[in-house]
Amino acid sequence: MTDRPMTEPTFLILTALAAAPQHGYGVIEDVLRISEGRVRLRAGTLYSVLDRLRADGLIAVDREEVVQSRLRRYYRLTGVGAERLADETARLRRNANVAAARLRRLPAEGLA
């Protein structure tokens, strides 16, 4: 695990799993909703990120079920994953607060 800033897809995937355990397609749809349609994950991207997050201990397999003769795997956020998501959320909030404060100090002509 690392303290480097997360990529946006990683952040959004962890955010999706913070709500409840979900299977891959559910995560893809939730990320689309969270990002207001801006971030569209492809299955290959999603599953490579999920594999890395599992290896890092940030998520775990919650359960598996067979639906229409296909395996559906549900993932959940771990305690370590929740801590890492909270840390990243705080980091992003600090950066946004600094940006907002600096924008408020700009002269009106600087915003045109």
Backbone bond lengths (Angstrom), bond angles and torsions (degrees), N, CA, C in turn:
res aa  C-N    CA-C-N  psi(-1)  N-CA   C-N-CA  omega(-1)  CA-C   N-CA-C  phi
1 M - - - 1.464 - - 1.523 108.56 -
2 T 1.298 115.62 153.98 1.452 120.26 -175.65 1.525 110.67 -136.92
3 D 1.312 115.02 161.03 1.461 119.71 176.70 1.528 111.30 -99.74
4 R 1.337 117.00 10.45 1.457 120.21 177.04 1.522 109.06 -64.75
5 P 1.331 116.58 151.81 1.471 118.70 175.65 1.527 110.30 -57.62
6 M 1.314 115.51 145.90 1.468 121.40 179.25 1.517 110.09 -81.40
7 T 1.311 114.92 152.44 1.457 118.59 169.29 1.532 107.21 -71.60
8 E 1.310 116.19 158.28 1.463 119.17 179.49 1.529 112.45 -61.07
9 P 1.346 119.70 -43.85 1.467 118.32 177.73 1.533 112.87 -58.84
10 T 1.324 117.08 -41.57 1.467 120.18 178.38 1.517 110.56 -61.67
11 F 1.328 116.60 -46.57 1.463 121.56 178.89 1.530 110.84 -58.06
12 L 1.326 116.27 -45.20 1.463 120.07 -177.73 1.528 111.91 -70.13
13 I 1.319 118.36 -35.77 1.463 121.14 176.99 1.522 110.15 -64.55
14 L 1.323 117.03 -45.66 1.473 119.60 177.48 1.522 110.92 -63.60
15 T 1.328 116.84 -37.84 1.464 120.90 177.74 1.528 110.17 -62.74
16 A 1.320 116.65 -42.65 1.467 120.62 178.20 1.528 110.45 -60.87
17 L 1.321 116.77 -43.34 1.463 120.17 -177.91 1.529 112.66 -75.24
18 A 1.330 117.31 -14.83 1.467 120.14 176.50 1.523 111.22 -68.90
19 A 1.330 117.42 -22.44 1.467 121.01 -179.87 1.522 111.33 -75.85
20 A 1.335 116.03 -44.02 1.468 121.61 -177.24 1.523 107.91 -178.04
21 P 1.338 117.34 160.71 1.471 119.12 173.96 1.529 109.76 -59.33
22 Q 1.339 115.49 141.44 1.455 120.58 -178.54 1.521 110.03 -143.58
23 H 1.324 116.01 155.46 1.457 121.17 172.79 1.529 107.85 -89.84
24 G 1.325 116.30 170.97 1.457 121.17 -172.94 1.510 114.78 -53.51
25 Y 1.333 117.68 -50.15 1.460 119.58 -178.92 1.528 110.65 -62.67
26 G 1.332 117.50 -37.30 1.462 120.93 177.25 1.517 111.41 -62.15
27 V 1.336 116.80 -39.58 1.468 120.87 177.72 1.528 109.82 -64.35
28 I 1.324 116.82 -45.00 1.474 120.67 179.46 1.528 110.28 -57.39
29 E 1.320 117.03 -46.41 1.468 121.49 -179.13 1.528 111.39 -67.70
30 D 1.336 117.98 -39.48 1.460 121.35 -179.80 1.527 111.08 -66.95
31 V 1.334 117.17 -41.73 1.466 120.66 177.19 1.520 110.06 -61.23
32 L 1.307 117.45 -39.78 1.464 121.38 177.39 1.536 110.35 -60.75
33 R 1.347 116.76 -42.67 1.475 120.84 178.37 1.526 111.25 -67.31
34 I 1.332 116.64 -47.74 1.473 120.91 -178.11 1.524 110.76 -57.98
35 S 1.335 115.77 -42.04 1.468 120.59 -176.56 1.527 112.50 -87.20
36 E 1.324 116.74 7.51 1.465 122.36 -179.15 1.530 111.30 54.83
37 G 1.337 115.31 42.00 1.450 121.96 175.86 1.512 115.86 82.48
38 R 1.318 117.60 0.32 1.460 121.71 -175.49 1.527 112.82 -79.86
39 V 1.346 117.55 -34.18 1.462 121.13 -177.81 1.522 108.98 -110.76
40 R 1.326 114.75 115.12 1.470 122.10 179.23 1.524 107.86 -114.06
41 L 1.312 115.70 106.57 1.463 120.25 -179.78 1.519 110.69 -81.54
42 R 1.305 116.21 137.67 1.458 121.26 170.70 1.517 107.56 -89.13
43 A 1.315 116.60 153.88 1.461 121.04 -177.66 1.525 111.44 -57.04
44 G 1.321 118.19 -43.54 1.462 120.87 -179.70 1.514 112.28 -60.62
45 T 1.334 116.25 -42.94 1.462 121.45 177.75 1.522 110.20 -63.73
46 L 1.322 115.94 -47.03 1.460 120.31 -178.82 1.520 111.21 -57.36
47 Y 1.322 116.82 -51.44 1.458 119.08 -173.83 1.522 112.71 -69.88
48 S 1.330 118.42 -29.02 1.469 118.57 174.62 1.529 110.23 -70.04
49 V 1.334 117.81 -38.11 1.471 120.56 176.62 1.531 109.72 -67.40
50 L 1.334 117.62 -43.29 1.472 120.16 178.56 1.526 110.95 -59.85
51 D 1.317 117.50 -41.86 1.471 120.42 177.97 1.524 111.23 -61.06
52 R 1.332 116.32 -43.92 1.473 119.95 179.35 1.530 110.98 -65.66
53 L 1.332 116.94 -41.97 1.466 120.38 179.56 1.526 111.46 -64.23
54 R 1.327 116.51 -36.96 1.477 120.45 175.62 1.518 110.52 -64.94
55 A 1.329 116.76 -45.11 1.466 121.17 179.82 1.531 111.04 -61.65
56 D 1.331 116.62 -33.92 1.466 121.67 179.46 1.529 112.74 -82.36
57 G 1.333 117.33 -6.40 1.460 120.74 179.15 1.517 114.78 80.32
58 L 1.339 117.01 13.32 1.469 119.98 -178.27 1.525 112.13 -84.90
59 I 1.331 116.73 -24.38 1.456 121.48 175.21 1.526 108.10 -135.22
60 A 1.321 115.59 164.83 1.463 121.68 176.82 1.527 108.16 -143.20
61 V 1.317 114.82 161.38 1.463 118.99 174.38 1.522 107.11 -74.01
62 D 1.312 116.36 127.04 1.459 122.16 179.81 1.525 110.46 -86.21
63 R 1.328 115.57 -46.84 1.467 120.94 178.86 1.521 109.03 -168.21
64 E 1.312 115.09 167.75 1.457 121.25 175.85 1.511 108.03 -131.69
65 E 1.328 115.93 146.66 1.455 120.98 175.99 1.523 108.83 -146.10
66 V 1.303 115.97 156.68 1.458 121.03 177.75 1.521 107.89 -101.39
67 V 1.333 115.49 124.19 1.458 122.79 179.41 1.525 107.00 -125.64
68 Q 1.322 116.87 119.69 1.464 122.62 -177.94 1.527 110.40 50.91
69 S 1.316 114.74 48.72 1.469 125.72 179.25 1.533 114.35 58.17
70 R 1.339 116.52 23.03 1.468 121.53 174.45 1.518 108.80 -121.90
71 L 1.332 115.01 140.84 1.463 120.35 178.95 1.523 109.88 -74.91
72 R 1.317 115.84 129.15 1.467 121.41 176.00 1.530 106.62 -116.62
73 R 1.321 116.04 118.88 1.467 121.88 -178.09 1.524 108.52 -104.91
74 Y 1.319 115.74 129.24 1.463 122.60 177.67 1.526 108.94 -101.23
75 Y 1.319 115.76 137.30 1.462 122.00 179.47 1.523 109.69 -112.84
76 R 1.331 114.87 150.64 1.469 119.82 177.16 1.525 109.24 -133.99
77 L 1.306 115.37 155.08 1.451 122.91 176.02 1.524 108.53 -75.02
78 T 1.323 118.03 136.62 1.463 121.22 175.09 1.531 109.25 -90.62
79 G 1.307 116.89 172.17 1.464 120.30 175.54 1.513 111.90 -59.55
80 V 1.329 116.74 -41.92 1.461 121.51 177.32 1.525 109.65 -63.93
81 G 1.327 117.04 -39.97 1.456 121.07 178.13 1.519 111.91 -63.41
82 A 1.329 116.40 -40.56 1.472 120.49 178.31 1.528 110.39 -64.33
83 E 1.325 116.79 -40.58 1.472 120.22 177.88 1.519 110.94 -63.71
84 R 1.324 116.23 -43.69 1.472 120.77 -179.38 1.532 110.81 -65.43
85 L 1.337 116.94 -39.62 1.465 120.75 177.04 1.528 110.41 -65.38
86 A 1.317 117.60 -41.29 1.468 121.03 178.39 1.530 110.61 -63.45
87 D 1.339 117.15 -41.63 1.470 120.79 178.41 1.525 111.01 -62.63
88 E 1.334 116.16 -43.51 1.470 120.17 -179.41 1.524 110.66 -67.45
89 T 1.327 117.01 -38.27 1.460 121.00 177.56 1.530 110.29 -61.68
90 A 1.319 116.53 -43.20 1.468 120.78 178.40 1.527 110.83 -64.52
91 R 1.326 118.26 -40.71 1.457 122.24 179.01 1.526 110.44 -62.35
92 L 1.327 116.27 -46.75 1.466 120.20 179.23 1.529 111.49 -63.59
93 R 1.329 116.51 -39.51 1.466 120.74 179.00 1.532 110.69 -63.51
94 R 1.345 117.16 -43.17 1.471 120.13 178.34 1.526 110.52 -60.07
95 N 1.334 116.12 -45.80 1.466 119.62 179.87 1.523 111.44 -62.99
96 A 1.320 117.44 -42.21 1.465 120.90 179.31 1.522 110.71 -65.14
97 N 1.323 117.69 -37.73 1.468 120.73 178.90 1.522 111.17 -64.65
98 V 1.330 117.27 -40.80 1.466 120.54 177.68 1.528 109.67 -64.01
99 A 1.322 117.00 -45.31 1.469 120.25 179.42 1.524 110.95 -60.69
100 A 1.337 116.95 -44.29 1.464 120.79 -179.41 1.527 110.80 -62.95
101 A 1.327 116.81 -42.28 1.464 120.26 179.97 1.529 110.76 -63.37
102 R 1.312 116.49 -41.73 1.468 119.49 179.86 1.526 111.43 -68.58
103 L 1.303 117.21 -36.80 1.463 119.67 177.28 1.518 111.73 -64.88
104 R 1.332 116.87 -36.72 1.477 120.11 179.14 1.529 111.12 -64.81
105 R 1.330 117.55 -27.46 1.469 121.13 -178.50 1.525 113.02 -86.60
106 L 1.334 117.18 -8.45 1.462 119.38 179.49 1.519 110.19 -67.51
107 P 1.321 117.09 141.40 1.458 118.91 172.85 1.531 108.53 -65.18
108 A 1.300 117.06 152.22 1.470 122.06 -176.04 1.521 111.43 -54.36
109 E 1.337 117.77 -37.09 1.478 119.48 -179.43 1.522 111.50 -69.15
110 G 1.348 118.23 -19.53 1.459 122.00 178.62 1.524 112.46 -73.59
111 L 1.327 117.03 -13.72 1.454 120.73 -178.79 1.517 112.53 -95.83
112 A 1.320 117.43 -6.43 1.468 119.97 -177.19 1.513 112.23 -80.15
